[in-house]
Amino acid sequence: MYANDGFRELDRWECRALLVTVSVGRIVYTRQALPAVLPVNFCLDRDGTVVVRTSVSSELASAIDGAVVAFEADEVAAAAHSGWSVVALGPATLVTDPVEHARLLRTGPRSWAPAPWEVFVRIAQELVTGRRLVGGRTLDGVHPSS
């Protein structure tokens, strides 16, 4: 990355602080040997893992359990030409412990599309990267500091 490209790399702690400010992200996983991207609502658990709630019979739950996935969340201010993006890579696992499942029912994300039987998927953040766009361009294409 070039020093003047308008982006600033974020460290792991900045990424985590930004992730707690939004509730929708995307999971990138493999479906029938092809990349698939699915928007999901989520929360960060107390250990920093991403937690998603979905139907036990969903394609997502069966496709990502035990797989390494990418999780991405961002926030964009189009009018200001600014924003940030965080990507976390790591294994996804279904929460099977009954005590942990009960805790997540109270503290975890609320499902936007409730199902009769829901599970929680935990995504470990083994590799986290992020960047923030600073000093974007105006509508006429001129950099604000010019």
Rosetta constraint file for C-alpha pairs under 8 A:
AtomPair CA 1 CA 5 HARMONIC 7.29 0.50
AtomPair CA 3 CA 7 HARMONIC 7.98 0.50
AtomPair CA 6 CA 133 HARMONIC 5.72 0.50
AtomPair CA 6 CA 134 HARMONIC 5.38 0.50
AtomPair CA 6 CA 135 HARMONIC 6.09 0.50
AtomPair CA 6 CA 136 HARMONIC 6.67 0.50
AtomPair CA 7 CA 131 HARMONIC 6.22 0.50
AtomPair CA 7 CA 132 HARMONIC 5.46 0.50
AtomPair CA 7 CA 133 HARMONIC 4.49 0.50
AtomPair CA 7 CA 134 HARMONIC 5.84 0.50
AtomPair CA 8 CA 131 HARMONIC 5.38 0.50
AtomPair CA 8 CA 132 HARMONIC 5.22 0.50
AtomPair CA 8 CA 133 HARMONIC 6.49 0.50
AtomPair CA 8 CA 134 HARMONIC 7.05 0.50
AtomPair CA 9 CA 129 HARMONIC 7.74 0.50
AtomPair CA 9 CA 130 HARMONIC 5.94 0.50
AtomPair CA 9 CA 131 HARMONIC 4.43 0.50
AtomPair CA 9 CA 132 HARMONIC 6.60 0.50
AtomPair CA 10 CA 14 HARMONIC 5.79 0.50
AtomPair CA 10 CA 15 HARMONIC 6.23 0.50
AtomPair CA 10 CA 129 HARMONIC 6.84 0.50
AtomPair CA 10 CA 130 HARMONIC 4.94 0.50
AtomPair CA 10 CA 131 HARMONIC 5.16 0.50
AtomPair CA 10 CA 132 HARMONIC 7.03 0.50
AtomPair CA 11 CA 15 HARMONIC 6.25 0.50
AtomPair CA 11 CA 129 HARMONIC 7.17 0.50
AtomPair CA 11 CA 130 HARMONIC 7.08 0.50
AtomPair CA 12 CA 16 HARMONIC 6.28 0.50
AtomPair CA 12 CA 128 HARMONIC 6.15 0.50
AtomPair CA 12 CA 129 HARMONIC 6.95 0.50
AtomPair CA 12 CA 130 HARMONIC 7.86 0.50
AtomPair CA 13 CA 17 HARMONIC 6.16 0.50
AtomPair CA 14 CA 18 HARMONIC 6.23 0.50
AtomPair CA 15 CA 19 HARMONIC 6.19 0.50
AtomPair CA 15 CA 86 HARMONIC 6.01 0.50
AtomPair CA 15 CA 128 HARMONIC 7.48 0.50
AtomPair CA 15 CA 129 HARMONIC 7.25 0.50
AtomPair CA 15 CA 130 HARMONIC 6.01 0.50
AtomPair CA 16 CA 20 HARMONIC 6.58 0.50
AtomPair CA 16 CA 48 HARMONIC 7.41 0.50
AtomPair CA 17 CA 21 HARMONIC 7.13 0.50
AtomPair CA 18 CA 22 HARMONIC 7.35 0.50
AtomPair CA 19 CA 23 HARMONIC 7.83 0.50
AtomPair CA 19 CA 44 HARMONIC 7.41 0.50
AtomPair CA 19 CA 73 HARMONIC 6.94 0.50
AtomPair CA 19 CA 74 HARMONIC 7.96 0.50
AtomPair CA 19 CA 86 HARMONIC 7.48 0.50
AtomPair CA 20 CA 43 HARMONIC 6.99 0.50
AtomPair CA 20 CA 44 HARMONIC 6.47 0.50
AtomPair CA 22 CA 73 HARMONIC 7.66 0.50
AtomPair CA 22 CA 74 HARMONIC 7.77 0.50
AtomPair CA 22 CA 75 HARMONIC 7.69 0.50
AtomPair CA 23 CA 41 HARMONIC 5.38 0.50
AtomPair CA 23 CA 42 HARMONIC 5.43 0.50
AtomPair CA 23 CA 43 HARMONIC 6.27 0.50
AtomPair CA 24 CA 39 HARMONIC 6.91 0.50
AtomPair CA 24 CA 40 HARMONIC 5.62 0.50
AtomPair CA 24 CA 41 HARMONIC 4.27 0.50
AtomPair CA 24 CA 42 HARMONIC 6.02 0.50
AtomPair CA 24 CA 73 HARMONIC 6.72 0.50
AtomPair CA 25 CA 39 HARMONIC 5.65 0.50
AtomPair CA 25 CA 40 HARMONIC 5.49 0.50
AtomPair CA 25 CA 41 HARMONIC 6.22 0.50
AtomPair CA 25 CA 42 HARMONIC 7.03 0.50
AtomPair CA 25 CA 71 HARMONIC 6.96 0.50
AtomPair CA 25 CA 72 HARMONIC 5.52 0.50
AtomPair CA 25 CA 73 HARMONIC 4.25 0.50
AtomPair CA 25 CA 74 HARMONIC 7.14 0.50
AtomPair CA 26 CA 37 HARMONIC 6.32 0.50
AtomPair CA 26 CA 38 HARMONIC 5.35 0.50
AtomPair CA 26 CA 39 HARMONIC 4.24 0.50
AtomPair CA 26 CA 40 HARMONIC 5.69 0.50
AtomPair CA 26 CA 71 HARMONIC 5.61 0.50
AtomPair CA 26 CA 72 HARMONIC 5.17 0.50
AtomPair CA 26 CA 73 HARMONIC 6.33 0.50
AtomPair CA 27 CA 37 HARMONIC 5.58 0.50
AtomPair CA 27 CA 38 HARMONIC 5.33 0.50
AtomPair CA 27 CA 39 HARMONIC 6.43 0.50
AtomPair CA 27 CA 40 HARMONIC 7.11 0.50
AtomPair CA 27 CA 69 HARMONIC 6.85 0.50
AtomPair CA 27 CA 70 HARMONIC 5.77 0.50
AtomPair CA 27 CA 71 HARMONIC 4.58 0.50
AtomPair CA 27 CA 72 HARMONIC 6.54 0.50
AtomPair CA 28 CA 35 HARMONIC 6.75 0.50
AtomPair CA 28 CA 36 HARMONIC 5.60 0.50
AtomPair CA 28 CA 37 HARMONIC 4.51 0.50
AtomPair CA 28 CA 38 HARMONIC 6.66 0.50
AtomPair CA 28 CA 69 HARMONIC 5.80 0.50
AtomPair CA 28 CA 70 HARMONIC 4.97 0.50
AtomPair CA 28 CA 71 HARMONIC 6.19 0.50
AtomPair CA 28 CA 72 HARMONIC 7.96 0.50
AtomPair CA 29 CA 35 HARMONIC 5.79 0.50
AtomPair CA 29 CA 36 HARMONIC 5.35 0.50
AtomPair CA 29 CA 37 HARMONIC 6.52 0.50
AtomPair CA 29 CA 63 HARMONIC 7.64 0.50
AtomPair CA 29 CA 64 HARMONIC 6.70 0.50
AtomPair CA 29 CA 68 HARMONIC 7.67 0.50
AtomPair CA 29 CA 69 HARMONIC 5.23 0.50
AtomPair CA 29 CA 70 HARMONIC 6.79 0.50
AtomPair CA 30 CA 34 HARMONIC 5.38 0.50
AtomPair CA 30 CA 35 HARMONIC 4.70 0.50
AtomPair CA 30 CA 36 HARMONIC 5.69 0.50
AtomPair CA 30 CA 63 HARMONIC 7.33 0.50
AtomPair CA 30 CA 64 HARMONIC 7.93 0.50
AtomPair CA 31 CA 35 HARMONIC 6.14 0.50
AtomPair CA 31 CA 36 HARMONIC 5.90 0.50
AtomPair CA 31 CA 63 HARMONIC 7.00 0.50
AtomPair CA 40 CA 52 HARMONIC 7.05 0.50
AtomPair CA 41 CA 52 HARMONIC 6.55 0.50
AtomPair CA 41 CA 53 HARMONIC 7.76 0.50
AtomPair CA 41 CA 109 HARMONIC 6.98 0.50
AtomPair CA 41 CA 110 HARMONIC 7.89 0.50
AtomPair CA 41 CA 111 HARMONIC 7.36 0.50
AtomPair CA 41 CA 112 HARMONIC 7.43 0.50
AtomPair CA 42 CA 50 HARMONIC 6.68 0.50
AtomPair CA 42 CA 51 HARMONIC 5.54 0.50
AtomPair CA 42 CA 52 HARMONIC 4.79 0.50
AtomPair CA 42 CA 53 HARMONIC 7.23 0.50
AtomPair CA 42 CA 108 HARMONIC 7.93 0.50
AtomPair CA 42 CA 109 HARMONIC 5.45 0.50
AtomPair CA 43 CA 50 HARMONIC 5.92 0.50
AtomPair CA 43 CA 51 HARMONIC 5.43 0.50
AtomPair CA 43 CA 52 HARMONIC 6.94 0.50
AtomPair CA 43 CA 108 HARMONIC 6.49 0.50
AtomPair CA 43 CA 109 HARMONIC 5.55 0.50
AtomPair CA 44 CA 48 HARMONIC 5.48 0.50
AtomPair CA 44 CA 49 HARMONIC 5.57 0.50
AtomPair CA 44 CA 50 HARMONIC 4.71 0.50
AtomPair CA 44 CA 51 HARMONIC 6.00 0.50
AtomPair CA 45 CA 49 HARMONIC 5.42 0.50
AtomPair CA 45 CA 50 HARMONIC 6.30 0.50
AtomPair CA 45 CA 51 HARMONIC 6.44 0.50
AtomPair CA 45 CA 108 HARMONIC 7.35 0.50
AtomPair CA 48 CA 124 HARMONIC 7.92 0.50
AtomPair CA 48 CA 125 HARMONIC 7.56 0.50
AtomPair CA 49 CA 122 HARMONIC 6.35 0.50
AtomPair CA 49 CA 123 HARMONIC 5.66 0.50
AtomPair CA 49 CA 124 HARMONIC 5.02 0.50
AtomPair CA 49 CA 125 HARMONIC 6.08 0.50
AtomPair CA 50 CA 122 HARMONIC 5.70 0.50
AtomPair CA 50 CA 123 HARMONIC 5.01 0.50
AtomPair CA 50 CA 124 HARMONIC 6.65 0.50
AtomPair CA 50 CA 125 HARMONIC 7.53 0.50
AtomPair CA 51 CA 108 HARMONIC 7.01 0.50
AtomPair CA 51 CA 109 HARMONIC 7.17 0.50
AtomPair CA 51 CA 120 HARMONIC 6.54 0.50
AtomPair CA 51 CA 121 HARMONIC 5.63 0.50
AtomPair CA 51 CA 122 HARMONIC 4.67 0.50
AtomPair CA 51 CA 123 HARMONIC 6.39 0.50
AtomPair CA 52 CA 108 HARMONIC 7.94 0.50
AtomPair CA 52 CA 109 HARMONIC 6.59 0.50
AtomPair CA 52 CA 120 HARMONIC 5.59 0.50
AtomPair CA 52 CA 121 HARMONIC 5.14 0.50
AtomPair CA 52 CA 122 HARMONIC 6.57 0.50
AtomPair CA 53 CA 108 HARMONIC 7.75 0.50
AtomPair CA 53 CA 109 HARMONIC 6.32 0.50
AtomPair CA 53 CA 110 HARMONIC 7.05 0.50
AtomPair CA 53 CA 111 HARMONIC 5.96 0.50
AtomPair CA 53 CA 118 HARMONIC 6.69 0.50
AtomPair CA 53 CA 119 HARMONIC 5.78 0.50
AtomPair CA 53 CA 120 HARMONIC 4.50 0.50
AtomPair CA 53 CA 121 HARMONIC 6.30 0.50
AtomPair CA 54 CA 58 HARMONIC 6.85 0.50
AtomPair CA 54 CA 60 HARMONIC 7.74 0.50
AtomPair CA 54 CA 61 HARMONIC 6.93 0.50
AtomPair CA 54 CA 111 HARMONIC 6.85 0.50
AtomPair CA 54 CA 114 HARMONIC 7.92 0.50
AtomPair CA 54 CA 115 HARMONIC 7.71 0.50
AtomPair CA 54 CA 118 HARMONIC 5.41 0.50
AtomPair CA 54 CA 119 HARMONIC 5.57 0.50
AtomPair CA 54 CA 120 HARMONIC 6.40 0.50
AtomPair CA 54 CA 121 HARMONIC 7.68 0.50
AtomPair CA 55 CA 61 HARMONIC 7.30 0.50
AtomPair CA 55 CA 114 HARMONIC 7.55 0.50
AtomPair CA 55 CA 115 HARMONIC 5.56 0.50
AtomPair CA 55 CA 116 HARMONIC 7.57 0.50
AtomPair CA 55 CA 117 HARMONIC 5.85 0.50
AtomPair CA 55 CA 118 HARMONIC 4.27 0.50
AtomPair CA 55 CA 119 HARMONIC 6.01 0.50
AtomPair CA 56 CA 61 HARMONIC 6.42 0.50
AtomPair CA 56 CA 117 HARMONIC 5.66 0.50
AtomPair CA 56 CA 118 HARMONIC 4.93 0.50
AtomPair CA 56 CA 119 HARMONIC 5.31 0.50
AtomPair CA 57 CA 61 HARMONIC 7.05 0.50
AtomPair CA 57 CA 62 HARMONIC 7.59 0.50
AtomPair CA 57 CA 117 HARMONIC 7.91 0.50
AtomPair CA 58 CA 62 HARMONIC 6.79 0.50
AtomPair CA 59 CA 63 HARMONIC 5.88 0.50
AtomPair CA 60 CA 64 HARMONIC 6.06 0.50
AtomPair CA 61 CA 65 HARMONIC 6.10 0.50
AtomPair CA 61 CA 94 HARMONIC 7.43 0.50
AtomPair CA 61 CA 119 HARMONIC 7.81 0.50
AtomPair CA 61 CA 121 HARMONIC 7.21 0.50
AtomPair CA 63 CA 67 HARMONIC 7.60 0.50
AtomPair CA 64 CA 68 HARMONIC 7.37 0.50
AtomPair CA 64 CA 69 HARMONIC 7.09 0.50
AtomPair CA 64 CA 92 HARMONIC 5.94 0.50
AtomPair CA 64 CA 93 HARMONIC 7.33 0.50
AtomPair CA 65 CA 92 HARMONIC 5.46 0.50
AtomPair CA 65 CA 93 HARMONIC 4.74 0.50
AtomPair CA 65 CA 94 HARMONIC 5.83 0.50
AtomPair CA 65 CA 121 HARMONIC 7.60 0.50
AtomPair CA 66 CA 91 HARMONIC 6.12 0.50
AtomPair CA 66 CA 92 HARMONIC 5.45 0.50
AtomPair CA 66 CA 93 HARMONIC 5.27 0.50
AtomPair CA 66 CA 94 HARMONIC 7.95 0.50
AtomPair CA 67 CA 91 HARMONIC 5.41 0.50
AtomPair CA 67 CA 92 HARMONIC 5.69 0.50
AtomPair CA 67 CA 93 HARMONIC 7.67 0.50
AtomPair CA 68 CA 89 HARMONIC 6.96 0.50
AtomPair CA 68 CA 90 HARMONIC 5.09 0.50
AtomPair CA 68 CA 91 HARMONIC 4.05 0.50
AtomPair CA 68 CA 92 HARMONIC 6.09 0.50
AtomPair CA 69 CA 89 HARMONIC 5.81 0.50
AtomPair CA 69 CA 90 HARMONIC 5.72 0.50
AtomPair CA 69 CA 91 HARMONIC 6.06 0.50
AtomPair CA 69 CA 92 HARMONIC 6.58 0.50
AtomPair CA 69 CA 123 HARMONIC 7.79 0.50
AtomPair CA 70 CA 87 HARMONIC 6.70 0.50
AtomPair CA 70 CA 88 HARMONIC 5.70 0.50
AtomPair CA 70 CA 89 HARMONIC 4.51 0.50
AtomPair CA 70 CA 90 HARMONIC 6.69 0.50
AtomPair CA 71 CA 87 HARMONIC 5.59 0.50
AtomPair CA 71 CA 88 HARMONIC 5.13 0.50
AtomPair CA 71 CA 89 HARMONIC 6.33 0.50
AtomPair CA 71 CA 123 HARMONIC 8.00 0.50
AtomPair CA 72 CA 85 HARMONIC 7.12 0.50
AtomPair CA 72 CA 86 HARMONIC 5.62 0.50
AtomPair CA 72 CA 87 HARMONIC 4.41 0.50
AtomPair CA 72 CA 88 HARMONIC 6.41 0.50
AtomPair CA 73 CA 85 HARMONIC 5.92 0.50
AtomPair CA 73 CA 86 HARMONIC 5.53 0.50
AtomPair CA 73 CA 87 HARMONIC 6.75 0.50
AtomPair CA 74 CA 83 HARMONIC 7.34 0.50
AtomPair CA 74 CA 84 HARMONIC 5.50 0.50
AtomPair CA 74 CA 85 HARMONIC 4.21 0.50
AtomPair CA 74 CA 86 HARMONIC 6.16 0.50
AtomPair CA 75 CA 83 HARMONIC 5.41 0.50
AtomPair CA 75 CA 84 HARMONIC 5.59 0.50
AtomPair CA 75 CA 85 HARMONIC 6.70 0.50
AtomPair CA 76 CA 81 HARMONIC 7.63 0.50
AtomPair CA 76 CA 82 HARMONIC 6.05 0.50
AtomPair CA 76 CA 83 HARMONIC 4.23 0.50
AtomPair CA 76 CA 84 HARMONIC 6.56 0.50
AtomPair CA 77 CA 81 HARMONIC 5.92 0.50
AtomPair CA 77 CA 82 HARMONIC 5.33 0.50
AtomPair CA 77 CA 83 HARMONIC 5.75 0.50
AtomPair CA 78 CA 82 HARMONIC 6.61 0.50
AtomPair CA 80 CA 136 HARMONIC 7.25 0.50
AtomPair CA 80 CA 138 HARMONIC 7.84 0.50
AtomPair CA 81 CA 133 HARMONIC 7.82 0.50
AtomPair CA 81 CA 135 HARMONIC 7.59 0.50
AtomPair CA 81 CA 136 HARMONIC 4.84 0.50
AtomPair CA 81 CA 137 HARMONIC 6.25 0.50
AtomPair CA 81 CA 138 HARMONIC 7.26 0.50
AtomPair CA 82 CA 132 HARMONIC 7.54 0.50
AtomPair CA 82 CA 133 HARMONIC 5.18 0.50
AtomPair CA 82 CA 134 HARMONIC 5.99 0.50
AtomPair CA 82 CA 135 HARMONIC 7.06 0.50
AtomPair CA 82 CA 136 HARMONIC 5.85 0.50
AtomPair CA 83 CA 132 HARMONIC 5.74 0.50
AtomPair CA 83 CA 133 HARMONIC 5.37 0.50
AtomPair CA 83 CA 134 HARMONIC 7.57 0.50
AtomPair CA 84 CA 130 HARMONIC 7.26 0.50
AtomPair CA 84 CA 131 HARMONIC 5.62 0.50
AtomPair CA 84 CA 132 HARMONIC 4.10 0.50
AtomPair CA 84 CA 133 HARMONIC 6.04 0.50
AtomPair CA 85 CA 130 HARMONIC 5.49 0.50
AtomPair CA 85 CA 131 HARMONIC 5.62 0.50
AtomPair CA 85 CA 132 HARMONIC 6.54 0.50
AtomPair CA 86 CA 128 HARMONIC 7.17 0.50
AtomPair CA 86 CA 129 HARMONIC 5.77 0.50
AtomPair CA 86 CA 130 HARMONIC 4.16 0.50
AtomPair CA 86 CA 131 HARMONIC 6.68 0.50
AtomPair CA 87 CA 128 HARMONIC 5.74 0.50
AtomPair CA 87 CA 129 HARMONIC 5.37 0.50
AtomPair CA 87 CA 130 HARMONIC 6.15 0.50
AtomPair CA 88 CA 125 HARMONIC 5.32 0.50
AtomPair CA 88 CA 126 HARMONIC 7.10 0.50
AtomPair CA 88 CA 127 HARMONIC 5.64 0.50
AtomPair CA 88 CA 128 HARMONIC 4.40 0.50
AtomPair CA 88 CA 129 HARMONIC 6.53 0.50
AtomPair CA 89 CA 124 HARMONIC 7.40 0.50
AtomPair CA 89 CA 125 HARMONIC 5.71 0.50
AtomPair CA 89 CA 126 HARMONIC 5.87 0.50
AtomPair CA 89 CA 127 HARMONIC 5.12 0.50
AtomPair CA 89 CA 128 HARMONIC 6.45 0.50
AtomPair CA 90 CA 123 HARMONIC 6.14 0.50
AtomPair CA 90 CA 124 HARMONIC 5.03 0.50
AtomPair CA 90 CA 125 HARMONIC 5.28 0.50
AtomPair CA 90 CA 126 HARMONIC 5.05 0.50
AtomPair CA 90 CA 127 HARMONIC 6.73 0.50
AtomPair CA 91 CA 123 HARMONIC 5.75 0.50
AtomPair CA 91 CA 124 HARMONIC 5.74 0.50
AtomPair CA 91 CA 125 HARMONIC 7.99 0.50
AtomPair CA 92 CA 121 HARMONIC 6.46 0.50
AtomPair CA 92 CA 122 HARMONIC 5.51 0.50
AtomPair CA 92 CA 123 HARMONIC 4.37 0.50
AtomPair CA 92 CA 124 HARMONIC 6.58 0.50
AtomPair CA 93 CA 121 HARMONIC 5.57 0.50
AtomPair CA 93 CA 122 HARMONIC 5.35 0.50
AtomPair CA 93 CA 123 HARMONIC 6.61 0.50
AtomPair CA 94 CA 119 HARMONIC 6.98 0.50
AtomPair CA 94 CA 120 HARMONIC 5.91 0.50
AtomPair CA 94 CA 121 HARMONIC 4.51 0.50
AtomPair CA 94 CA 122 HARMONIC 6.25 0.50
AtomPair CA 95 CA 100 HARMONIC 7.12 0.50
AtomPair CA 95 CA 101 HARMONIC 6.36 0.50
AtomPair CA 95 CA 119 HARMONIC 7.00 0.50
AtomPair CA 95 CA 120 HARMONIC 5.51 0.50
AtomPair CA 95 CA 121 HARMONIC 5.92 0.50
AtomPair CA 95 CA 122 HARMONIC 6.70 0.50
AtomPair CA 96 CA 100 HARMONIC 7.67 0.50
AtomPair CA 96 CA 101 HARMONIC 6.87 0.50
AtomPair CA 97 CA 101 HARMONIC 6.07 0.50
AtomPair CA 98 CA 102 HARMONIC 6.09 0.50
AtomPair CA 99 CA 103 HARMONIC 6.27 0.50
AtomPair CA 100 CA 104 HARMONIC 6.20 0.50
AtomPair CA 101 CA 105 HARMONIC 6.21 0.50
AtomPair CA 101 CA 119 HARMONIC 7.81 0.50
AtomPair CA 101 CA 120 HARMONIC 7.18 0.50
AtomPair CA 102 CA 106 HARMONIC 6.78 0.50
AtomPair CA 103 CA 107 HARMONIC 6.17 0.50
AtomPair CA 103 CA 108 HARMONIC 7.63 0.50
AtomPair CA 104 CA 108 HARMONIC 4.36 0.50
AtomPair CA 104 CA 109 HARMONIC 7.72 0.50
AtomPair CA 104 CA 120 HARMONIC 7.62 0.50
AtomPair CA 114 CA 118 HARMONIC 7.76 0.50
AtomPair CA 135 CA 143 HARMONIC 7.12 0.50
AtomPair CA 135 CA 144 HARMONIC 6.65 0.50
AtomPair CA 135 CA 145 HARMONIC 7.61 0.50
AtomPair CA 136 CA 143 HARMONIC 6.44 0.50
AtomPair CA 136 CA 144 HARMONIC 7.20 0.50
AtomPair CA 137 CA 141 HARMONIC 5.42 0.50
AtomPair CA 137 CA 142 HARMONIC 5.57 0.50
AtomPair CA 137 CA 143 HARMONIC 4.52 0.50
AtomPair CA 137 CA 144 HARMONIC 6.22 0.50
AtomPair CA 138 CA 142 HARMONIC 5.59 0.50
AtomPair CA 138 CA 143 HARMONIC 6.21 0.50
AtomPair CA 138 CA 144 HARMONIC 6.46 0.50
AtomPair CA 142 CA 146 HARMONIC 6.87 0.50
